[in-house]
Amino acid sequence: DTEVTQTPKHLVMGMTNKKSLKCEQHMGHRAMYWYKQKAKKPPELMFVYSYEKLSINESVPSRFSPECPNSSLLNLHLHALQPEDSALYLCASSRGQGNQPQHFGDGTRLSIL
Amino acid sequence: AQTVTQSQPEMSVQEAETVTLSCTYDTSESDYYLFWYKQPPSRQMILVIRQEAYKQQNATENRFSVNFQKAAKSFSLKISDSQLGDAAMYFCAYRRNTGANSKLTFGKGITLSVRP
Protein backbone atom coordinates (compact mmCIF):
# COMPACT_ATOMS: atom_id res chain seq x y z
CA ASP A 1 0.00 0.00 0.00
CA THR A 2 1.21 3.48 -0.83
CA GLU A 3 0.94 6.41 1.59
CA VAL A 4 0.55 8.82 -1.31
CA THR A 5 -2.68 8.18 -3.17
CA GLN A 6 -3.14 9.25 -6.77
CA THR A 7 -6.36 9.18 -8.77
CA PRO A 8 -7.21 8.18 -11.38
CA LYS A 9 -4.75 5.39 -12.13
CA HIS A 10 -5.40 5.66 -15.85
CA LEU A 11 -6.76 8.53 -17.92
CA VAL A 12 -7.44 8.79 -21.62
CA MET A 13 -8.43 12.19 -22.93
CA GLY A 14 -8.73 14.11 -26.13
CA MET A 15 -6.72 17.22 -26.87
CA THR A 16 -9.69 19.49 -26.22
CA ASN A 17 -10.73 17.95 -22.92
CA LYS A 18 -10.23 19.33 -19.44
CA LYS A 19 -9.36 16.89 -16.68
CA SER A 20 -7.65 16.89 -13.29
CA LEU A 21 -5.23 14.58 -11.54
CA LYS A 22 -5.48 14.27 -7.79
CA CYS A 23 -2.87 13.46 -5.15
CA GLU A 24 -3.44 13.01 -1.43
CA GLN A 25 -1.18 12.31 1.53
CA HIS A 26 -1.87 12.15 5.25
CA MET A 27 1.68 11.90 6.55
CA GLY A 28 1.85 15.55 7.60
CA HIS A 29 4.35 16.32 4.84
CA ARG A 30 4.61 20.00 3.91
CA ALA A 31 6.28 19.61 0.54
CA MET A 32 4.54 18.08 -2.47
CA TYR A 33 5.79 17.47 -5.99
CA TRP A 34 4.57 16.68 -9.49
CA TYR A 35 6.79 14.68 -11.87
CA LYS A 36 6.37 13.57 -15.45
CA GLN A 37 7.93 10.26 -16.47
CA LYS A 38 8.31 8.77 -19.92
CA ALA A 39 8.85 5.04 -20.35
CA LYS A 40 12.30 3.80 -19.28
CA LYS A 41 13.33 7.35 -18.32
CA PRO A 42 13.84 9.03 -14.94
CA PRO A 43 11.10 11.27 -13.54
CA GLU A 44 11.28 14.94 -14.55
CA LEU A 45 10.31 17.50 -11.95
CA MET A 46 7.40 19.76 -12.94
CA PHE A 47 6.26 21.62 -9.81
CA VAL A 48 7.11 21.92 -6.12
CA TYR A 49 4.74 23.14 -3.41
CA SER A 50 6.16 24.07 -0.04
CA TYR A 51 3.71 24.88 2.77
CA GLU A 52 0.92 25.09 0.18
CA LYS A 53 2.71 27.69 -1.91
CA LEU A 54 4.14 27.08 -5.36
CA SER A 55 7.91 27.34 -4.97
CA ILE A 56 9.20 25.78 -8.18
CA ASN A 57 7.78 25.70 -11.70
CA GLU A 58 10.22 24.01 -14.05
CA SER A 59 9.07 26.06 -17.05
CA VAL A 60 6.09 23.80 -17.52
CA PRO A 61 3.62 24.81 -20.30
CA SER A 62 0.52 26.61 -19.08
CA ARG A 63 -1.70 23.77 -20.23
CA PHE A 64 -0.64 22.16 -16.94
CA SER A 65 -1.99 24.06 -13.93
CA PRO A 66 -1.16 22.90 -10.40
CA GLU A 67 -3.22 23.62 -7.33
CA CYS A 68 -2.68 22.93 -3.64
CA PRO A 69 -6.00 23.44 -1.82
CA ASN A 70 -4.61 22.29 1.53
CA SER A 71 -1.57 20.62 3.04
CA SER A 72 -2.82 17.13 2.20
CA LEU A 73 -4.05 17.62 -1.34
CA LEU A 74 -2.39 18.42 -4.64
CA ASN A 75 -4.14 18.70 -7.98
CA LEU A 76 -2.90 18.98 -11.53
CA HIS A 77 -5.41 20.52 -13.94
CA LEU A 78 -5.01 19.56 -17.57
CA HIS A 79 -6.31 21.47 -20.59
CA ALA A 80 -5.59 21.32 -24.32
CA LEU A 81 -2.85 18.73 -23.93
CA GLN A 82 -0.71 17.47 -26.80
CA PRO A 83 0.07 13.85 -27.74
CA GLU A 84 3.62 14.29 -26.40
CA ASP A 85 2.14 14.90 -22.95
CA SER A 86 1.22 11.22 -22.75
CA ALA A 87 3.25 9.88 -19.83
CA LEU A 88 3.14 8.64 -16.25
CA TYR A 89 2.49 11.49 -13.84
CA LEU A 90 3.89 10.91 -10.38
CA CYS A 91 3.09 12.78 -7.21
CA ALA A 92 5.46 12.79 -4.24
CA SER A 93 5.61 14.30 -0.78
CA SER A 94 8.29 14.84 1.84
CA ARG A 95 8.87 16.53 5.18
CA GLY A 96 10.82 19.17 3.34
CA GLN A 97 14.33 18.81 4.65
CA GLY A 98 16.96 17.70 2.18
CA ASN A 99 17.71 14.49 4.02
CA GLN A 100 14.09 13.39 4.04
CA PRO A 101 13.18 11.10 1.16
CA GLN A 102 10.32 11.79 -1.16
CA HIS A 103 7.46 9.31 -0.96
CA PHE A 104 5.89 8.60 -4.31
CA GLY A 105 2.41 7.58 -5.34
CA ASP A 106 1.59 4.92 -7.93
CA GLY A 107 1.14 7.54 -10.62
CA THR A 108 -1.51 8.30 -13.21
CA ARG A 109 -0.95 6.84 -16.67
CA LEU A 110 -2.13 9.57 -19.05
CA SER A 111 -2.83 8.99 -22.73
CA ILE A 112 -3.69 11.85 -25.08
CA LEU A 113 -5.62 10.92 -28.21
CA ALA B 1 24.99 21.84 -11.82
CA GLN B 2 24.74 18.44 -10.26
CA THR B 3 24.72 15.36 -12.45
CA VAL B 4 24.13 11.70 -11.71
CA THR B 5 25.47 9.02 -14.04
CA GLN B 6 24.36 5.42 -14.30
CA SER B 7 26.35 4.06 -17.21
CA GLN B 8 24.88 0.54 -17.32
CA PRO B 9 21.40 0.48 -18.91
CA GLU B 10 20.73 -3.16 -18.04
CA MET B 11 22.01 -5.90 -15.77
CA SER B 12 21.02 -9.45 -15.02
CA VAL B 13 21.60 -11.58 -11.93
CA GLN B 14 20.89 -15.16 -10.97
CA GLU B 15 18.46 -15.64 -8.13
CA ALA B 16 20.26 -15.86 -4.74
CA GLU B 17 23.40 -14.27 -6.17
CA THR B 18 24.83 -10.81 -5.47
CA VAL B 19 24.76 -7.90 -7.90
CA THR B 20 26.22 -4.39 -7.75
CA LEU B 21 24.68 -1.41 -9.53
CA SER B 22 27.02 1.50 -10.15
CA CYS B 23 26.39 5.23 -9.84
CA THR B 24 28.63 8.26 -9.98
CA TYR B 25 27.73 11.87 -9.40
CA ASP B 26 29.26 15.27 -9.77
CA THR B 27 28.78 18.14 -7.35
CA SER B 28 30.69 20.99 -5.77
CA GLU B 29 28.51 20.86 -2.64
CA SER B 30 29.61 19.29 0.63
CA ASP B 31 26.20 18.81 2.26
CA TYR B 32 24.01 16.46 0.28
CA TYR B 33 22.18 13.16 0.31
CA LEU B 34 22.14 10.19 -2.01
CA PHE B 35 19.30 7.78 -2.62
CA TRP B 36 18.53 4.61 -4.50
CA TYR B 37 14.94 4.21 -5.68
CA LYS B 38 13.37 1.08 -7.13
CA GLN B 39 10.55 1.21 -9.69
CA PRO B 40 8.96 -2.17 -10.48
CA PRO B 41 6.48 -2.58 -13.34
CA SER B 42 3.75 -1.66 -10.85
CA ARG B 43 5.10 1.91 -11.31
CA GLN B 44 5.54 3.11 -7.74
CA MET B 45 8.94 4.61 -6.95
CA ILE B 46 10.11 2.94 -3.73
CA LEU B 47 12.98 4.20 -1.61
CA VAL B 48 15.55 1.44 -1.20
CA ILE B 49 18.29 3.16 0.77
CA ARG B 50 19.74 6.60 1.52
CA GLN B 51 23.16 7.91 2.50
CA GLU B 52 24.13 11.17 4.15
CA ALA B 53 27.30 12.61 2.62
CA TYR B 54 28.72 13.54 6.03
CA LYS B 55 28.56 9.94 7.23
CA GLN B 56 31.54 7.75 6.43
CA GLN B 57 29.71 4.57 7.37
CA ASN B 58 27.97 2.90 4.46
CA ALA B 59 24.21 2.57 4.79
CA THR B 60 22.63 -0.88 4.99
CA GLU B 61 19.01 -2.00 4.78
CA ASN B 62 18.61 -5.77 5.07
CA ARG B 63 19.87 -7.26 1.76
CA PHE B 64 20.71 -3.83 0.34
CA SER B 65 23.92 -1.96 1.08
CA VAL B 66 25.87 0.84 -0.52
CA ASN B 67 29.53 1.48 -1.16
CA PHE B 68 29.86 5.24 -0.75
CA GLN B 69 33.18 6.67 -1.89
CA LYS B 70 32.89 10.42 -1.33
CA ALA B 71 36.24 11.40 -2.80
CA ALA B 72 35.56 9.38 -5.93
CA LYS B 73 31.92 10.55 -5.97
CA SER B 74 30.73 7.01 -6.30
CA PHE B 75 27.60 5.48 -4.78
CA SER B 76 27.03 1.85 -5.77
CA LEU B 77 24.20 -0.39 -4.59
CA LYS B 78 24.83 -4.02 -3.66
CA ILE B 79 21.91 -6.43 -3.59
CA SER B 80 22.66 -9.68 -1.78
CA ASP B 81 20.69 -12.91 -2.11
CA SER B 82 18.79 -11.53 -5.11
CA GLN B 83 15.11 -12.37 -5.28
CA LEU B 84 12.67 -12.41 -8.19
CA GLY B 85 10.91 -9.43 -6.61
CA ASP B 86 14.08 -7.36 -6.98
CA ALA B 87 13.51 -7.18 -10.74
CA ALA B 88 12.84 -3.52 -11.45
CA MET B 89 14.31 -0.30 -12.73
CA TYR B 90 16.70 1.27 -10.21
CA PHE B 91 17.42 4.98 -10.06
CA CYS B 92 20.28 6.63 -8.24
CA ALA B 93 19.43 10.15 -7.03
CA TYR B 94 21.16 13.16 -5.47
CA ARG B 95 19.75 15.95 -3.38
CA ARG B 96 21.32 19.01 -1.78
CA ASN B 97 20.44 19.69 1.82
CA THR B 98 18.57 22.95 1.25
CA GLY B 99 15.02 22.06 2.20
CA ALA B 100 11.92 21.35 0.17
CA ASN B 101 13.06 23.35 -2.85
CA SER B 102 16.10 21.18 -3.24
CA LYS B 103 15.61 19.13 -6.39
CA LEU B 104 16.05 15.40 -6.59
CA THR B 105 18.42 14.76 -9.49
CA PHE B 106 18.03 11.29 -10.96
CA GLY B 107 20.36 9.16 -13.02
CA LYS B 108 19.06 7.53 -16.20
CA GLY B 109 18.28 4.31 -14.36
CA ILE B 110 19.24 0.70 -14.79
CA THR B 111 16.92 -2.21 -15.55
CA LEU B 112 17.70 -5.22 -13.37
CA SER B 113 16.41 -8.63 -14.32
CA VAL B 114 16.59 -11.66 -12.01
CA ARG B 115 16.94 -15.13 -13.54
CA PRO B 116 15.22 -17.98 -11.67
Interface residues (C-beta under 8 A of the other chain):
Chain A: T2 R30 A31 K40 K41 P42 P43 L45 V48 S50 S55 I56 L88 L90 A92 S94 G96 Q97 G98 N99 P101 Q102 H103 F104 G105 D106 G107 R109
Chain B: D31 Y32 Y33 F35 Y37 S42 R43 Q44 M45 I46 L47 R50 E52 M89 F91 R95 R96 N97 T98 G99 A100 N101 S102 K103 L104 F106 G107 K108 G109 T111
